[in-house]
Amino acid sequence: MLHDFFINMGSKLSGKDLIKIGFPQNNIINIALGLITRYRKGEKKENILLEVKQVLESPEKFKEDLTWAKVALGLIEPVAVGKQQLNRELAPFTIFGENEIDEKAKRQLYEAMKLPIACQGALMPDAHMGYGLPIGGVLATQGAVIPYGVGVDIGCRMSLSIFDLPASYFKGREFQLRNMLKDNTKFGMYDTHAIKQDHAIFSRSEFKDIPFLKSLLDKAYKQLGTSGGGNHFVEFGVVELHTVRSEWGISPGAYVAILSHSGSRGLGANIAKQYTNIATKQCPLPGHVQHLAWLDLHTQAGQEYWLAMNLAGDYAQACHEDIHRRLTKALGERPVLTIENHHNFAWKEMVDGKECIVHRKGATPAGEGVLGIIPGSMTAAGFIVEGRGNPLSLQSASHGAGRSMSRAAAKSSVTKSAMLKELEKHGVELIGGALDESPHAYKDIHRVMSLQNELVNVLGTFSPKIVRMDK
């Protein structure tokens, strides 16, 4: 009798408890325990077990349940879990700027190309070592998505607003523009805007249909229009347009612009953590490549991650919209042109005649005619580019200059006085920022751009003038 079982059991529910009431001994137990921890924490153990036993006995009745849908679907269509083996032969790949890339990043690409789901890969000239897939890595897979192939900061992106104001506008207005950045931008985990703004993103059905996302809605609302730490920034600068498109309605020349770099904040980080955890359980891999664990897109978890990832990407865009809205209002001007792109994301694209999932982890989409922004450092120019659609790079380009030294190395080898001297040399004012983001920590962006002439055409540049980063 279930009642007799309750009398003898302890207070904390475990996987053994679920096995005793009939749960199959597979990954569904981990999923159920995760949901119980998140949605039933603090409730009596016997009540929880009565509820999950109902799900076990009649999973069809719980397919649409906000809490138990994932368990129900897992019981109806169990996900086969078996140790995955790497292939001995590598899928085809191309490295751009090979001499500029450290061996550790290259080895990470080689391991990724051994995955049984790998179709094709590429490494951009700004690449450096990451977790699983290297930063600057591009990987096309068949029927599966790798959460760490997208990265923790889902939808990390660039956004550029160009105004019909001459570069001379900066003269005598530095103090005013500096205060605009201070008053209208927020950075880090806890600093948020006093006056919150609503956005259509918060009405998306994913927040209602996926219980895990429902729990993140409040955090997403509070963090809208804010930027992360590390290399994320908002800058006033000067755009030099050398080549323009007729639909832009502006001429070549120098203009005032705002450039921002950030991602999906706590929403994306929590999604990455949740589904990476599920992927490692559903797709056991050798330890050194476990961060490349994938989710089959035909499974409930795979479909959920795909929806959640796209939501996070759209949320990242909404954050940039809010940042630029606040600053353009303070500036009292409307942008004449906006250019933006993700560089941490996965897309469904045709590769060699078949649909694949193309992961770009720190890589700019560069399909033929596609616009993008490749930033330098806080003192080096960024580039406005147009993709050339090179199939060898999986229609991708670098997402920046790339790091020449790790954060730890930069902190130990770069002095504050050296960083300030470099900023003064280039006429750049910095608000916030840390030594690990010093210009000394980055590769030469001009060298990086010279190594990808076959990937993008350069239409213009962006030179930072006033840079705002986390403290």
Secondary structure, DSSP 8 states (H G I E B T S, - for coil): -HHHHHHHS-SS--HHHHHHTT--SSTHHHHHHHHHHHHSTTS-HHHHHHHHHHHHH-GGGGTT-TTTHHHHHHHHS----------SS---EEESSGGGS-HHHHHHHHHHTTSTTEEEEEEEEEEE--SSS-EEEEEEESSEE-HHHH-SSTT-EEEEEEEEEEGGGGTT-HHHHHHHHHHH--BTTT---SS----GGGG-THHHHSHHHHTTHHHHHHHTT-B-STT-EEEEEEEEESS--GGG---SEEEEEEEEEE--HHHHHHHHHHHHHHHHHHS---GGGGGG--EETTSHHHHHHHHHHHHHHHHHHHHHHHHHHHHHHHHT---SEEEEEESEEEEEEEETTEEEEEEEESEEE--TT-EEEE---SSS-EEEEEE---GGGTSEEESSS-BSS-HHHHHHH--HHHHHHHHHHTT-EEES--GGGSGGGB--HHHHHHTTTTTEEEEEEEEEEEEEE--
